[in-house]
């Protein structure tokens, strides 16, 4: 992989990593800081370091730029690990080790750049208060996973809405950013139940919250909730409600654009193949952080 050659081609760079060269360079500094901090304490195998950094055999991903490019390429393209090993000249086993070593580093680097969504409900009010506009949209998003072998897990992860086995997250969007992401839930979990961790949490006074009928009954304090109205059984929906529904649908389409931006990384749009516990939640948070990085950078340089 000739990284410098790719960095000089914006179109190829975006195809392989989802980032422009300038966005990549912005992330390199924070990524390098976290690599240095981790390498000072632990070896590649995750053991406590006994010797100084630099001793031993040199790896394929010696430079920070190569490490960042490697993990971004995996997130964007989500190739099988055998193919990834062929591209980078290493075994499938070592590819797997690099993926699980570099993903938390990417996650922390995005956190250093303040791009990750909030995950703690108790901090939601403070985060939302800092948003330029007090207009928020809440929605659920599903990601397909492999069909579990265990029957109980099959039932737990089966989404009747998607007709597939999925994982689910609830996100809150402000403008073009993901400002909050819930914990990852199994696909059978209803949107309202997935947002249960937000029950009793206060939104900033004067907030407007747009949601769909999947969140019926979710009324956070401090927020004025707007939701489309369904046609009454056996009765027509009044014309003025139809107009309101149309306006709300036009406003809510913004969250679909954000979700599609997050799922630009194929690791959260293709069928998820990794089995490490908690990794599905980790990659979704990092994908949201990468979307926020792109959105902030391109808005600032528009």
Phi, psi and omega in degrees: 000116177268093187295320181297324178294321179292320181298336179273000180235100186300320183294315179292322179300315180291327179291327184267333186232347185077356181248151168284161178305321181293322178291323177298314181295325178297324183278337184302317186298310180294323179295318180295319178301316181289323176299315180297319180296317181289318181295332179291339184253324187227156176276177178301326180283357179088008180271155179296130186290133178255336181240167182292155178296137178110344179281157177089186184289142178280138181271171178294327182254064184285319184275149181298319181299320180295320179296314180295316179298319181301308185287328177292322178295320179295318179296317185287311186268330183049055177284164173294154187293332176298317179293320178298320178296323178295317180298323188253002176069047178213168182283162178297323179298316180291326176301314179300320179295317179296319181300313183282344175275322187274334181300311177295332177292316176300318180299314180292322179297319177294326176294322177298326180274004179060043181252347182282146175288155176291143180243346184260117182303327183292343179260004186299314183301315181296322181291314181294328181295334181276353181289141181301320178244138180269043175241120186235154176232132178246139180201159176258149178224135182254149174229133182286143176232167176295148179294118180297152178281327180288132184296321179295320178291327176300312181294320183293322185264000182280125178261113178296332180287319182268348183056041181202170175272124188221169166243151187229145171226147171258132179237152173243129185247138172233118185065242179249011184251149170270111184263342179212141176224127180286172173293151181289131182241158175293157186298336181285348182289130179288152181305315181298318180291324179296333179268009185299330180295344179267356180299132179085356178277143182269134169268157177303144180300134181090006181287151172243128181241120177262132180212165178260182186291348176293344180251024179304125182098352177272106184228082181294147181291141178091350184244142172268115187268130176240129184214139178302147180259134178278154178293130177297147182295122178080003181228150177282152176278130181304145181303324181292330176287325177299320179293319178296317178300320179296318179295317180295321179296321178295324180285322184285346181297341179300324181291329177292324176295320179294315179299320178293328175293320177296318184276012169298331173281118185293346179293338178247008176242328175281171175296124185285126187255345185282145185248356182298132183298129178084353184289329179297323177289320182298315184288328178293319178296317179294322179296321176295320178296320178294321176297316179297323177298312179297315183297314181295316183295316184285330175291322180289334183248019179290000000 
